Amino acid sequence: MNSDQFEGKWKQIKGDFKKKYGEITDDEYTEAEGNFDKLAGKVQERYGKSKEDLKNEIDSW
């Protein structure tokens, strides 16, 4: 596991936390941000790409 894959795992955990926090506080923006972080983390873990590369790819979708 390289550092980008590890960072991807961490983003998934952080995304889950943000999503749950958004649900508890009824903050839709934070919940959506958590979903985005989790998606970015999964992609980063799978492909081992850097944060900047992933952001550019996701923005292009």
Phi and psi restraints in degrees (value plus and minus 20) as a CYANA .aco file:
   2 ASN   PHI    -107.2   -67.2
   2 ASN   PSI     156.7   196.7
   3 SER   PHI     -86.0   -46.0
   3 SER   PSI     -52.8   -12.8
   4 ASP   PHI     -87.9   -47.9
   4 ASP   PSI     -57.4   -17.4
   5 GLN   PHI     -87.4   -47.4
   5 GLN   PSI     -60.1   -20.1
   6 PHE   PHI     -82.6   -42.6
   6 PHE   PSI     -63.0   -23.0
   7 GLU   PHI     -82.6   -42.6
   7 GLU   PSI     -54.8   -14.8
   8 GLY   PHI     -82.7   -42.7
   8 GLY   PSI     -62.3   -22.3
   9 LYS   PHI     -80.4   -40.4
   9 LYS   PSI     -65.4   -25.4
  10 TRP   PHI     -81.8   -41.8
  10 TRP   PSI     -60.3   -20.3
  11 LYS   PHI     -83.1   -43.1
  11 LYS   PSI     -56.2   -16.2
  12 GLN   PHI     -83.8   -43.8
  12 GLN   PSI     -63.2   -23.2
  13 ILE   PHI     -83.9   -43.9
  13 ILE   PSI     -65.6   -25.6
  14 LYS   PHI     -83.2   -43.2
  14 LYS   PSI     -59.3   -19.3
  15 GLY   PHI     -83.8   -43.8
  15 GLY   PSI     -62.1   -22.1
  16 ASP   PHI     -80.6   -40.6
  16 ASP   PSI     -62.3   -22.3
  17 PHE   PHI     -84.0   -44.0
  17 PHE   PSI     -66.7   -26.7
  18 LYS   PHI     -81.8   -41.8
  18 LYS   PSI     -61.3   -21.3
  19 LYS   PHI     -81.4   -41.4
  19 LYS   PSI     -67.6   -27.6
  20 LYS   PHI     -83.6   -43.6
  20 LYS   PSI     -62.5   -22.5
  21 TYR   PHI     -81.2   -41.2
  21 TYR   PSI     -61.0   -21.0
  22 GLY   PHI     -83.4   -43.4
  22 GLY   PSI     -57.6   -17.6
  23 GLU   PHI     -86.5   -46.5
  23 GLU   PSI     -62.8   -22.8
  24 ILE   PHI     -85.6   -45.6
  24 ILE   PSI     -63.6   -23.6
  25 THR   PHI    -109.5   -69.5
  25 THR   PSI     -19.6    20.4
  26 ASP   PHI      39.3    79.3
  26 ASP   PSI      18.7    58.7
  27 ASP   PHI    -125.9   -85.9
  27 ASP   PSI      79.8   119.8
  28 GLU   PHI     -84.8   -44.8
  28 GLU   PSI     -53.0   -13.0
  29 TYR   PHI     -84.3   -44.3
  29 TYR   PSI     -66.6   -26.6
  30 THR   PHI     -85.3   -45.3
  30 THR   PSI     -58.2   -18.2
  31 GLU   PHI     -83.4   -43.4
  31 GLU   PSI     -64.8   -24.8
  32 ALA   PHI     -85.3   -45.3
  32 ALA   PSI     -59.7   -19.7
  33 GLU   PHI     -81.4   -41.4
  33 GLU   PSI     -58.6   -18.6
  34 GLY   PHI     -84.3   -44.3
  34 GLY   PSI     -60.7   -20.7
  35 ASN   PHI     -83.1   -43.1
  35 ASN   PSI     -61.7   -21.7
  36 PHE   PHI     -83.9   -43.9
  36 PHE   PSI     -64.3   -24.3
  37 ASP   PHI     -81.3   -41.3
  37 ASP   PSI     -60.1   -20.1
  38 LYS   PHI     -86.4   -46.4
  38 LYS   PSI     -62.7   -22.7
  39 LEU   PHI     -80.3   -40.3
  39 LEU   PSI     -67.5   -27.5
  40 ALA   PHI     -81.3   -41.3
  40 ALA   PSI     -58.8   -18.8
  41 GLY   PHI     -85.2   -45.2
  41 GLY   PSI     -60.8   -20.8
  42 LYS   PHI     -85.2   -45.2
  42 LYS   PSI     -64.1   -24.1
  43 VAL   PHI     -84.9   -44.9
  43 VAL   PSI     -63.1   -23.1
  44 GLN   PHI     -84.7   -44.7
  44 GLN   PSI     -60.2   -20.2
  45 GLU   PHI     -85.2   -45.2
  45 GLU   PSI     -63.3   -23.3
  46 ARG   PHI     -87.8   -47.8
  46 ARG   PSI     -65.0   -25.0
  47 TYR   PHI    -123.2   -83.2
  47 TYR   PSI     -30.4     9.6
  48 GLY   PHI      45.3    85.3
  48 GLY   PSI      10.9    50.9
  49 LYS   PHI    -109.9   -69.9
  49 LYS   PSI     140.3   180.3
  50 SER   PHI     -93.3   -53.3
  50 SER   PSI     143.0   183.0
  51 LYS   PHI     -79.3   -39.3
  51 LYS   PSI     -61.5   -21.5
  52 GLU   PHI     -86.5   -46.5
  52 GLU   PSI     -62.6   -22.6
  53 ASP   PHI     -81.3   -41.3
  53 ASP   PSI     -63.1   -23.1
  54 LEU   PHI     -85.4   -45.4
  54 LEU   PSI     -63.1   -23.1
  55 LYS   PHI     -80.8   -40.8
  55 LYS   PSI     -62.5   -22.5
  56 ASN   PHI     -83.7   -43.7
  56 ASN   PSI     -61.3   -21.3
  57 GLU   PHI     -84.9   -44.9
  57 GLU   PSI     -67.7   -27.7
  58 ILE   PHI     -85.1   -45.1
  58 ILE   PSI     -59.5   -19.5
  59 ASP   PHI     -84.0   -44.0
  59 ASP   PSI     -51.4   -11.4
  60 SER   PHI     -95.4   -55.4
  60 SER   PSI     -37.7     2.3
